[in-house]
Amino acid sequence: MWLANTKVGAGNGKYYRRAALQASLQALAEWWPDQTSRDLFVQRAVHDDNEHTRRDALQVLTEKWPDQITRDLLAQRAVQDSNATTRGVACSALGKMHSEFGRILPTRDLDGTAPYLDPLEPIPRQHLNRAAKKAGIRPDDIEVQVASLSAHLGWDVTVGAKKRAVKKAGGQSPGGKRRN
């Protein structure tokens, strides 16, 4: 990229390469939204060595294919990805399929964007209350919303998904296929 080789872009080469890759992934999903492209995104979301590529692939899958297959993949990556931020991205995207509360809860600043909280860890009560207030949930309804979101995610957000990840790790490979 030409800007990375200028005084303005010096030291930002990784940023520009990442932005170009992200734009390429978006274009691929926009222009060729077929099963082959989807399979490629799933492969990148699970097996890519770069956590940024895994995050980008998860976000494209969520935007372009918001169905049960993507929901299952997000639930898996939220507890099994090796990177805490990628787990947070998956948790936020999965939560978004539930509600605005679910989208903002796993983010430190309650805005649905980085930095993300690690879904393997419990979400503190104070953070839950602030997220509920921001999402317009009445204090009397917070427990019901937390229970509903927890059921949607597949783990209790007040406890964290760490226990679930340990249980699931023995029965599933990273690609989601059962081992015999």
C-alpha positions in Angstrom: 0.0 0.0 0.0 1.4 3.3 -1.0 0.5 5.2 2.1 2.3 2.8 4.4 5.6 3.8 2.6 5.1 7.5 3.2 6.0 9.6 6.2 2.3 9.9 7.1 1.8 6.1 6.9 5.1 5.0 8.4 4.5 2.5 11.1 0.9 2.0 10.1 1.5 -0.7 7.6 -0.3 -3.4 9.6 -3.3 -1.1 10.0 -3.6 -0.5 6.3 -3.2 -4.2 5.4 -5.9 -5.1 7.9 -8.2 -2.4 6.6 -7.6 -3.7 3.0 -8.3 -7.3 4.1 -11.5 -6.2 6.0 -12.7 -4.3 2.8 -11.9 -7.4 0.7 -13.9 -9.6 3.0 -16.9 -7.2 2.9 -16.7 -7.0 -0.9 -16.6 -10.8 -1.2 -19.7 -11.2 1.0 -21.5 -8.4 -0.9 -20.7 -9.6 -4.4 -20.6 -13.3 -4.0 -23.0 -14.2 -1.1 -23.0 -17.9 -2.0 -22.4 -21.1 0.0 -18.7 -21.2 -1.1 -18.1 -17.7 0.3 -19.9 -18.6 3.5 -17.8 -21.7 3.9 -14.7 -19.6 3.4 -15.8 -17.2 6.1 -16.6 -20.0 8.5 -13.1 -21.5 7.9 -11.5 -18.1 8.5 -13.6 -17.5 11.7 -12.5 -20.8 13.1 -9.0 -21.6 11.7 -7.3 -18.4 10.7 -4.0 -17.7 12.6 -4.8 -14.0 12.9 -7.4 -13.0 15.5 -8.4 -9.9 13.5 -9.3 -12.0 10.5 -11.3 -14.3 12.7 -13.2 -11.3 14.2 -13.8 -9.8 10.7 -15.1 -13.1 9.4 -17.5 -13.5 12.4 -18.8 -10.0 11.8 -19.4 -10.6 8.1 -21.2 -13.8 8.8 -23.4 -12.1 11.4 -24.3 -9.3 8.9 -24.8 -11.4 5.8 -26.1 -14.7 7.2 -27.9 -14.1 10.5 -29.3 -17.6 10.8 -29.1 -20.6 13.1 -25.9 -21.8 11.6 -24.2 -18.5 12.3 -25.8 -18.3 15.7 -24.3 -21.7 16.6 -20.9 -20.7 15.3 -21.0 -17.5 17.4 -21.9 -19.4 20.5 -19.0 -21.8 19.9 -16.5 -19.0 19.1 -17.6 -17.0 22.2 -16.3 -19.8 24.4 -13.7 -21.6 22.3 -11.6 -18.9 20.5 -8.1 -18.5 21.9 -8.4 -14.7 21.9 -10.5 -12.9 24.6 -11.4 -10.0 22.2 -12.5 -12.4 19.5 -14.6 -14.2 22.1 -16.1 -10.8 23.1 -16.9 -10.0 19.5 -18.7 -13.3 19.1 -20.6 -12.8 22.3 -21.7 -9.3 21.3 -22.8 -10.4 17.9 -24.7 -13.3 19.4 -26.2 -11.0 22.0 -27.3 -8.6 19.3 -29.4 -11.4 17.9 -31.3 -11.3 21.2 -31.5 -7.6 22.0 -29.8 -4.3 22.3 -29.0 -5.2 25.9 -27.3 -8.4 24.6 -25.3 -6.4 22.1 -23.9 -3.8 24.6 -23.5 -5.9 27.7 -20.2 -7.7 26.7 -18.5 -4.3 25.9 -16.6 -2.3 28.5 -18.1 1.0 27.4 -21.6 -0.4 26.8 -21.5 0.7 23.1 -21.3 -2.6 21.3 -17.7 -2.0 20.2 -14.2 -2.7 21.5 -13.0 -3.1 24.1 -14.9 -6.3 24.8 -15.4 -8.2 28.1 -14.3 -11.9 28.0 -17.4 -14.0 28.1 -15.5 -16.7 30.0 -15.6 -14.4 33.0 -18.6 -13.3 35.1 -20.1 -9.9 34.3 -20.2 -7.8 37.4 -23.7 -6.8 38.8 -22.8 -3.1 38.5 -22.0 -3.5 34.7 -25.3 -5.5 34.3 -27.2 -2.7 35.9 -25.5 0.1 33.8 -26.2 -1.9 30.6 -29.8 -2.4 31.5 -30.3 1.3 32.2 -28.6 2.2 28.9 -30.8 -0.3 27.0 -34.0 1.2 28.7 -34.7 -1.9 30.8 -36.6 -1.1 34.0 -35.0 -2.2 37.3 -37.8 -4.6 38.0 -37.2 -6.3 34.6 -33.4 -6.7 34.8 -33.4 -10.2 36.2 -35.8 -11.5 33.6 -33.7 -9.9 30.8 -30.5 -11.4 32.2 -32.1 -14.8 32.4 -33.5 -14.5 28.9 -30.1 -13.4 27.5 -28.3 -16.1 29.4 -30.6 -18.7 27.9 -30.0 -17.3 24.4 -26.2 -17.3 24.8 -26.1 -20.8 26.4 -24.5 -19.7 29.7 -25.2 -17.6 32.7 -23.6 -14.2 32.2 -23.4 -13.6 35.9 -21.2 -16.7 36.2 -19.3 -16.6 32.9 -18.9 -19.3 30.2 -15.7 -20.7 31.6 -17.4 -23.8 33.0 -19.4 -24.3 29.8 -16.1 -24.1 27.7 -14.5 -26.7 29.8 -17.5 -29.1 29.4 -17.8 -28.5 25.6 -14.0 -28.7 24.9 -14.1 -32.5 25.5 -16.9 -33.2 23.2 -16.3 -30.9 20.2 -13.4 -30.0 18.0 -12.8 -26.4 17.0 -14.6 -27.0 13.7 -17.8 -28.0 15.5 -17.7 -31.7 14.3 -18.0 -34.4 16.9 -15.0 -36.6 17.4 -15.6 -40.4 17.5 
